[in-house]
Amino acid sequence: MKSLALPASAPAPSRVDRRRRLALAGLGALTAAGLGALSVRVVSRDGSAAAPAGEAMVSHQLGWLKGVQFGGNLMALHQGYFAEEGLAVSFASGGPGTDYRTLVSSGQSLVSESNVPGMIDGYLQGQPVVAFAAVLQREPGCLISAAARPLASLHDMAGKTIGVPGSIRGQIVALLRRAGLDPEAVKLVPVGSDPSLLAAGQVDAYYSWATTAVPALRGAGFEPHVLPFADIGIQGYGQALITRRDTLEQHHGLLVRYTRALIRGWDWMVKNPEETARIMVAEYAPPGTWLEEQIAQARMMLPYITAGDAAERGMLWISPTVFEAGVALAREAGTLGAETEVDVSRLVDQSVIRAAHGSHPLRAAAG
């Protein structure tokens, strides 16, 4: 990924300048993680792995470095919620190459994370995975433009150059057509999530996750404008928890305990975002992680964690209607054939999240 280059005659950069350049240089990797490269691994599906007496051994492999984007998971560990459920859970940092759905479908991991388009893709590939909970209740994807030249609606995209990954292109085209706009009037280019292209004016906007990109860009001295996908017609989830369907059937109780602890962990983060960031930086994040950016990111996540069903039904809730909307959009986008049947009940199952909340659901406080 390119970083913003200083002119050859520029003076030596200050400490703040170096931090800004590093923030932009690292943002592409952060937002790549935001696209869903996150995984959870339970070491022993058969219970054979070593664990403290009476506890089930659970290894959760993250798709990226530890930070507040996984804050609720680590707070469930830090506050002892997993231990109260009889679970011995460890978290390992991951990287951009984590193939989360394959890890789950092959049986190497018990649980991982995906999103609605990822689940549809897995279904078409015949992967036996099912979603059972979701951390971010609102689609976190967005189009980011410069605050000085904002894209505030689909209509503002006419005549503009937008950087989007190939997996998003069809959705954008479908939304433009829904709005009665000519997709040919918008130049969609496959530039991924490189923020330097936006800062240099080579694109008018680019796709990323608001929860990770906005704090990083602001930390780099660039003020962004965000056009949330949720505001232009895309329903979705971020960090939807997935497992094999036979695992859900055979180890339902384990998943309920795991989810119940996660609910409490994310609830703790919502109520204590700054303290979560401090704990993450002090005890879990890599050396050099910037506390101020972690605090900003934690605050940015709150409305996504507490939106919609999280406030009405309970934290980490998941609904088939969101997947039904995703299937409809995939058909419009051309990624799902009109004649291809999709059984949404094979994509999502509510039994775990319902059991985890029980008769006293833990509803989200205002974020």
C-alpha positions, 0 to 999 in steps of 0.5 A: 500500500502506498503512503503519502510521499513527502517532496524531496525538498521537505524538511525532516518530518516532525513526530506528529507528521510521522504519525499521520503518515503511518496512520494513512499507510496502515489504514488500508490494512485496517480496512481490509480487516473491516471487510470481514477477514476475522476468525474465531477458532475453537481448538477442540470440537470433540473436547479433547484439548487440554483445559482447566478442570471443568472448562471447555477449551476455546481458542478465538483467532482474530483476523487482525491485530488486537484492538477495540474492534474486538473490544467486547470479545476481550472484555468478556475475557478480561471481566471473567465472563467466559470463566463464569460460563465454564469456558477457557478462551484464548485470543490469537492475533491474525492477519489479512490472509485469514480464510474464516469461512473455510476454517469453519466449513472444514472443521478447523475452527468452531466459530468465525465471523462473516457478513451477509454477502459472505454468507450468501457466497458461502451458500453458493459454494456449498459451505455448511455454515450458518450465522447465529449472532452479530456484533455490529447491528448496522452495515458498517460499510460506507463511501468516504469522501473529503469533508471539503468535497462531500458525497452526501447521496447517490445523486452526488456520485454522478460524474465522480470516480469512486474506488470500490473492491470488486465485491462491492461494485455490483451492489453500487450499480444496483443501488444507482439503478434503484435511484433512477440513476445511470451507472455509466455516469459513475466511474467505479475503479478497483482501488481497494481501501488505499486512503492516499488516493483519496487524499491525493484527489485521484478518487472522489470517494472510496469504500471502507468501514466507518468504524475503522477508517474514520478515526484513522483518517482523522488521526492522520489529519484528514477530515472525512465525510461518510456516506453510510451504506445503511443510509443508501439502501444496504441492510447488513451486519458487521462481525456476524458470528458463524459456525457449521450447521452440525456444530450448532446442532451438536454443540448448541449449549456451548455456543449459547454459553459463548454468546452469552459471555460475548453479549456481556463483554460487548455491553461492558464496552458500550458502557465503558468505551474509554476504559475498554480502549485503555485496557486494550492498549495496556494489556492486549494491543501491540506496542505502539498502538495509539490510545487516542485513536483506540478511544475514537474508534471505540466511540465510533463503534457504539451506534453500530453495536446498539442500533436496531434490534440490539436495543429492541431485542437484545445485544448481538441480535440477528434477524433473517429479514436482513439476510432476505434483503441481502439476497434481494440486493444480490439478485439486483446486483447480478451476483445471484441468478434469478433462478437460483434458490436461496433458503435463508433458513440455511444462512441464519439461525436465531436459536442461539441468540434467543437462548443466550438472552433467555427471558431477560434479554440484555438490551443495548443502552444508547451508544 
